Amino acid sequence: MTDASGGDGSVSVQARRVAAFRALHESGCFVLPNPWDIGTARYLSHLGFPALATTSSGFAFGRGLPDTDWAVPRDAMLGHIAEIAAATDLPVNADFESGYARDPEGVAESVRLCCGTGIAGLSIEDSTGDPAAPLFENGLATDRIRAARAAIDESGSGVLLTGRAECFLVGHSDPLTESLRRIRAYAEAGAEVLYVPGVRKPDDIRAVVEAAEGRPVNLLVSGAGGLSVAEAAALGIRRISLGSGLARAAWGAFIRGATTLAQSGEFGDLAGAVPFDEINGFFRRDLAERSGAKDTA
């Protein structure tokens, strides 16, 4: 088994980030926003968020790919995750989709590689990408979480494992009941955080929190009209992620502006553009700060 300390016995950068990320889950409720490239990661870090998470869909859209059927190859996703982790001093949680494998052994191999990217946490979901059978069978899904747990333990990294039940997103006939069944099994298999993307009703959220039996629960809020942070916290939610929400907001502004220009020849939608000096100035200052930090390290 490896460990997360430096070669001289000092605590590694990853170990410090893992410790900070774990501490965030001990009490309260925090927002975990999802950048999709280096620039957005650095800007979100500047705003004071305590941690970040990757978004598989945000990254896929930027590459001209759908967020389905593992359209982004595993190595490309690992490279992206490592890039985001290196772009910030904050803990980063990896949206690692289904682990880029069907069988538990393949999931374990993928998770071992992901732990080497500098992340503080990762999530494994139970969707197959096959519309005819959109969820892995319960036993196999649980074995996949158990394999991820073993791989993390073997790595010695301490990376926080989130188990995701995708029942609401794939149109299951009884998504709440099935989600509760699955997250209980995932917790027993070693998932430390439970996540049911798509759950929205307060009573359903309470049921998820109760089924987690004290383990932190992640709530997805990826669009307008969802709960506020205070309302989610009152329901027992510990962590709120945005998924592709910020990426789609950026795409929305781009699509509206480009479509208006293409259809009418009008440039009015560019009125909402960030002034060049504002964004360029931010990255100038950010570069100077990072260069200064390197000089004094």
C-alpha atoms as one frame of an Amber mdcrd trajectory, in Angstrom:
protein
   0.000   0.000   0.000   1.247   3.463  -0.825   0.716   6.532   1.330  -0.086
  10.147   0.700   2.941  11.600   2.478   5.852  13.244   0.751   9.039  11.289
   0.249  10.642  13.057   3.241   7.723  12.208   5.496   6.014  15.543   4.960
   2.335  15.717   4.133   1.778  15.860   0.377  -0.282  18.480  -1.425  -2.900
  15.835  -2.187  -3.047  14.710   1.440  -3.646  18.281   2.609  -6.421  18.700
   0.066  -8.023  15.401   1.028  -7.971  16.419   4.693  -9.534  19.785   3.876
 -12.193  18.158   1.700 -13.098  15.646   4.380 -13.378  18.427   6.953 -15.919
  20.222   4.753 -18.209  17.195   5.029 -18.196  17.084   8.820 -20.780  19.818
   9.420 -22.743  22.562   7.715 -23.533  22.778   4.017 -21.217  23.964   1.245
 -21.468  24.608  -2.488 -19.223  22.596  -4.805 -19.247  24.419  -8.187 -18.150
  22.703 -11.385 -15.605  24.391 -13.679 -15.015  22.915 -17.123 -11.570  24.289
 -17.942  -8.552  25.943 -16.313  -9.910  29.466 -16.623 -13.221  28.710 -14.956
 -11.436  26.729 -12.223  -9.213  29.691 -11.429 -12.081  32.163 -11.415 -14.199
  29.995  -9.114 -11.206  29.633  -6.789 -10.938  33.429  -6.704 -14.578  33.750
  -5.603 -13.932  31.956  -2.333 -15.579  28.571  -2.832 -13.960  25.959  -0.549
 -13.684  23.183  -3.162 -14.417  22.437  -6.817 -15.680  19.491  -8.851 -15.211
  18.555 -12.469 -18.198  18.156 -14.793 -18.053  15.364 -17.348 -20.731  17.013
 -19.476 -19.140  20.465 -19.369 -15.863  18.964 -20.549 -17.560  16.829 -23.203
 -19.499  19.756 -24.669 -16.289  21.752 -24.982 -14.818  18.908 -27.025 -17.868
  18.747 -29.279 -19.063  15.477 -27.745 -22.230  14.332 -25.951 -22.150  13.336
 -22.303 -23.262   9.800 -23.093 -21.834   6.357 -23.577 -18.353   7.361 -22.430
 -17.898   9.483 -25.564 -14.845  11.035 -23.911 -12.140   8.342 -23.621 -10.870
   7.516 -20.150  -7.369   8.860 -20.765  -8.764  12.171 -22.001 -10.953  12.475
 -18.907  -8.056  11.601 -16.613  -5.981  14.286 -18.315  -8.765  16.815 -17.828
  -9.203  15.909 -14.157  -5.461  16.254 -13.557  -5.481  19.609 -15.340  -8.270
  20.969 -13.131  -6.614  19.624  -9.965  -3.351  21.334 -10.956  -5.106  24.618
 -11.782  -6.238  25.329  -8.222  -5.083  25.061  -4.632  -8.564  23.876  -3.653
  -9.685  20.268  -3.178 -11.196  18.851  -6.381 -13.839  16.145  -6.658 -13.789
  14.171  -9.911 -17.016  13.459 -11.768 -15.737  10.044 -12.853 -18.953   8.869
 -14.494 -19.316   5.067 -14.358 -15.630   4.425 -13.817 -15.020   3.809 -17.532
 -15.634   0.082 -17.147 -18.516  -2.294 -16.593 -16.851  -4.912 -14.418 -15.567
  -4.205 -10.892 -11.986  -5.017 -11.867 -12.059  -2.400 -14.599 -13.575   0.166
 -12.241 -10.801  -0.529  -9.735  -8.141   0.043 -12.383  -9.749   3.331 -13.446
 -10.092   4.522  -9.857  -6.432   3.769  -9.135  -5.491   5.955 -12.083  -7.870
   8.709 -10.997  -6.403   8.758  -7.488  -3.078   9.617  -9.098  -4.365  12.871
 -10.613  -4.228  14.864  -7.378  -7.952  14.806  -6.600  -9.495  14.883  -3.141
 -12.645  12.937  -4.027 -14.383  11.070  -6.837 -17.847   9.790  -7.653 -18.935
   6.548  -9.305 -22.405   6.300 -10.821 -24.539   3.278 -11.633 -25.829   4.216
 -15.090 -24.828   2.023 -18.021 -25.413   4.375 -20.947 -27.705   1.734 -22.483
 -31.314   3.005 -22.836 -32.607  -0.572 -22.827 -30.994  -1.289 -19.438 -29.961
   2.097 -18.049 -28.849   0.952 -14.590 -26.360  -1.679 -13.553 -28.085  -4.502
 -11.691 -28.048  -3.912  -7.938 -25.487  -6.557  -7.092 -23.080  -5.524  -9.822
 -23.537  -1.830  -9.028 -22.665  -2.498  -5.395 -19.652  -4.610  -6.337 -18.421
  -1.727  -8.485 -18.561   0.625  -5.479 -16.804  -1.990  -3.365 -14.061  -2.262
  -5.997 -13.654   1.518  -6.055 -13.380   1.511  -2.262 -10.676  -1.156  -2.338
  -8.723   0.695  -5.017  -8.769   3.924  -3.007  -7.680   2.106   0.134  -4.862
   0.408  -1.761  -3.694   3.763  -3.116  -3.357   5.186   0.380  -4.601   8.511
  -0.957  -7.619   8.819   1.323  -9.706  10.115  -1.602 -13.354  10.563  -0.579
 -15.692   8.149  -2.396 -19.172   9.242  -3.480 -21.712   6.649  -4.604 -24.317
   7.877  -7.091 -27.758   6.382  -7.724 -28.973   7.614 -11.124 -32.566   6.369
 -10.868 -34.220   9.781 -11.239 -32.107  10.685 -14.261 -32.786   7.490 -16.230
 -36.564   7.487 -15.755 -36.905   4.579 -13.323 -40.540   3.707 -12.577 -40.052
   4.146  -8.818 -36.929   6.278  -8.566 -37.087   7.158  -4.881 -37.576   3.621
  -3.581 -34.870   2.254  -5.855 -32.495   5.104  -5.009 -32.887   4.480  -1.283
 -32.229   0.780  -1.764 -29.108   1.507  -3.771 -27.535   4.181  -1.595 -27.914
   1.968   1.470 -26.046  -0.775  -0.372 -23.402   1.655  -1.622 -22.815   2.927
   1.902 -22.285  -0.628   3.133 -19.858  -1.179   0.245 -17.738   1.799   1.279
 -19.228   4.951  -0.228 -18.680   7.815   2.202 -20.936  10.362   0.478 -24.302
   9.503  -1.111 -25.691  11.257  -4.153 -29.084  10.931  -5.871 -28.992  13.379
  -8.796 -32.437  14.475  -9.904 -34.148  14.315  -6.502 -35.951  17.633  -5.959
 -38.983  17.359  -3.671 -38.217  18.253  -0.048 -39.863  15.080   1.279 -37.808
  12.953  -1.114 -34.628  14.767  -0.100 -35.430  14.116   3.566 -35.878  10.429
   2.765 -32.470  10.312   1.080 -30.809  12.030   4.036 -32.496   9.613   6.434
 -31.400   6.596   4.376 -27.815   7.880   4.431 -27.813   7.382   8.218 -25.494
  10.252   9.015 -23.311  10.053   5.936 -23.035  13.291   3.941 -25.502  13.696
   1.076 -24.797  15.648  -2.118 -27.685  17.521  -3.751 -27.592  18.490  -7.423
 -28.914  21.984  -8.194 -28.179  22.567 -11.869 -30.873  25.075 -12.794 -33.003
  27.932 -11.515 -35.906  27.255  -9.194 -34.159  24.806  -6.910 -33.660  25.050
  -3.176 -31.469  27.741  -1.680 -28.367  26.744   0.265 -30.166  27.522   3.525
 -33.196  25.434   2.537 -31.018  22.497   1.492 -29.058  22.705   4.731 -32.296
  22.655   6.728 -33.160  19.346   5.037 -29.841  17.857   6.126 -27.891  18.281
   2.885 -24.160  18.618   3.423 -22.938  19.355  -0.125 -24.505  21.049  -3.175
 -23.025  20.579  -6.634 -24.048  22.332  -9.838 -23.226  19.621 -12.383 -23.264
  21.132 -15.850 -25.262  24.160 -14.669 -22.540  26.790 -15.007 -21.286  25.330
 -18.282 -24.804  25.356 -19.719 -25.322  28.927 -18.525 -22.225  29.924 -20.493
 -23.403  27.917 -23.491 -26.803  29.600 -23.194 -25.297  33.073 -23.521 -23.151
  31.922 -26.441 -26.023  30.214 -28.278 -28.384  33.162 -27.844 -25.813  35.656
 -29.072 -24.640  33.547 -31.994 -28.181  32.618 -33.039 -29.375  36.228 -32.961
 -26.407  37.293 -35.068 -26.923  34.471 -37.582 -30.665  35.070 -37.923 -30.973
  38.853 -37.753 -27.500  40.299 -38.113 -27.935  42.084 -34.767 -25.188  42.278
 -32.149 -27.385  43.224 -29.177 -26.710  40.075 -27.171 -23.040  41.015 -26.944
 -24.106  43.722 -24.485 -23.867  41.122 -21.741 -20.266  40.237 -22.558 -17.674
  40.677 -19.817 -15.491  43.700 -20.623 -12.140  42.633 -22.065 -10.137  44.598
 -19.504 -12.041  42.986 -16.643 -11.402  39.383 -17.592  -7.942  39.974 -19.030
  -7.015  41.934 -15.921  -8.173  39.091 -13.712  -5.970  36.569 -15.497  -3.011
  38.985 -15.462  -3.296  39.306 -11.690  -3.836  35.586 -11.274  -0.727  34.803
 -13.319   1.331  37.302 -11.328   0.138  35.855  -8.020   0.892  32.302  -9.072
   4.316  33.292 -10.416   5.095  35.051  -7.143   4.012  32.037  -5.139   6.356
  29.826  -7.156   9.244  32.240  -6.603   8.780  32.119  -2.832   8.144  28.374
  -2.611
